Amino acid sequence: MKKIVLLITMSFLFLTKANAEKKCSCDDFNKRFESQSELVKTLEESDLEFTPTFVTLSVRGVQSVSYYYCDDDHGFLLVKLHDKELLYKEVPLSVWFEFIFANSLQSYYKDEIKYDFIAI
């Protein structure tokens, strides 16, 4: 199982690096948006690499996460909680992989993301 996860991870890294020249930069999204939902819509319509949304069965806490890969191994992380949706910027790709493969998404979110990255 670990070999499969490693293979998927390496394939994703290779594909994102190979497409880096034709993608727009995270800097393209540093302008002010009137709302977070406007920024999310812009991200969804952009040519950034998008990872499949990871959905949990949690009733409370983290319910789904999505990652929009930019440049320099960073991107935007969209976290949907039971009562709100938060978008974090400049999240390293390595944090995304650690997050989705963590034993507890809720614990990883609280310990490694919630206070360590800037929410928009």
C-alpha positions in Angstrom: 0.0 0.0 0.0 2.8 2.4 0.8 4.4 1.7 -2.6 1.1 2.7 -4.3 0.8 5.9 -2.3 4.5 6.8 -3.0 3.9 6.1 -6.7 0.9 8.3 -6.9 2.7 11.1 -5.0 5.7 10.9 -7.3 3.5 10.9 -10.4 1.7 14.0 -9.2 5.0 15.8 -8.4 6.4 14.9 -11.9 3.3 16.1 -13.7 3.0 19.4 -11.8 6.7 20.1 -12.4 6.4 19.3 -16.0 3.5 21.7 -16.4 5.0 24.5 -14.3 5.9 26.7 -17.2 2.4 26.9 -18.6 0.6 27.6 -15.4 -0.2 30.9 -13.9 1.6 32.1 -10.8 0.2 32.3 -7.3 1.2 36.0 -7.6 -1.6 36.3 -10.1 -4.0 35.8 -7.2 -2.5 38.3 -4.7 -4.8 41.1 -5.8 -7.7 41.9 -3.5 -11.0 40.1 -4.1 -14.3 41.3 -2.7 -15.0 38.0 -1.1 -13.4 34.6 -0.5 -16.0 33.0 -2.7 -14.9 35.2 -5.6 -11.3 34.1 -5.1 -12.4 30.4 -5.0 -14.4 30.8 -8.2 -11.4 32.5 -9.9 -9.1 29.6 -8.7 -11.6 27.0 -10.1 -11.7 28.8 -13.4 -7.9 29.2 -13.6 -5.4 26.9 -15.2 -3.8 26.0 -11.9 -3.3 22.3 -11.3 -6.2 21.2 -9.1 -6.0 18.1 -7.0 -9.2 16.0 -6.5 -11.2 17.1 -3.5 -10.7 14.9 -0.5 -14.0 14.3 1.3 -14.4 13.0 4.9 -17.3 11.4 6.6 -16.9 13.7 9.6 -20.1 15.4 10.9 -18.1 18.1 12.7 -14.6 19.5 11.9 -12.9 19.0 8.5 -15.4 17.8 5.9 -13.4 18.3 2.7 -10.1 19.7 1.4 -8.9 20.8 -2.0 -5.6 22.0 -3.2 -4.7 24.4 -6.1 -1.1 24.0 -6.9 0.8 27.1 -8.0 4.5 27.6 -8.5 7.5 26.9 -6.3 5.8 23.9 -4.7 3.1 26.1 -3.0 -0.6 26.6 -3.5 -4.0 27.4 -2.1 -5.6 25.0 0.4 -9.4 25.1 0.6 -10.7 23.5 3.9 -14.4 23.0 4.4 -15.4 22.7 8.0 -18.9 21.9 9.3 -19.7 25.6 9.8 -17.4 27.5 7.4 -15.0 27.4 4.4 -11.4 28.6 4.8 -8.9 29.3 2.1 -5.2 29.2 3.0 -2.5 30.6 0.8 1.2 29.7 0.3 0.7 26.1 1.6 3.6 23.8 0.5 2.7 20.8 -1.6 4.4 18.6 1.0 1.8 19.8 3.6 -1.0 18.9 1.3 0.3 15.3 1.0 0.9 15.0 4.7 -2.6 16.3 5.4 -4.5 13.9 3.2 -2.5 10.9 4.4 -2.7 11.9 8.1 -4.3 9.5 10.6 -6.5 12.2 11.8 -7.4 15.1 9.4 -8.9 17.1 12.3 -5.7 16.8 14.4 -3.4 17.5 11.5 -5.5 20.6 10.6 -5.4 22.0 14.1 -1.7 21.2 14.7 -0.1 22.0 11.3 -2.4 24.3 9.3 -4.9 26.3 11.2 -2.4 28.7 12.9 0.6 28.2 10.6 -0.7 29.5 7.3 -2.5 32.7 6.4 -6.3 32.3 5.9 -7.7 34.6 3.2 
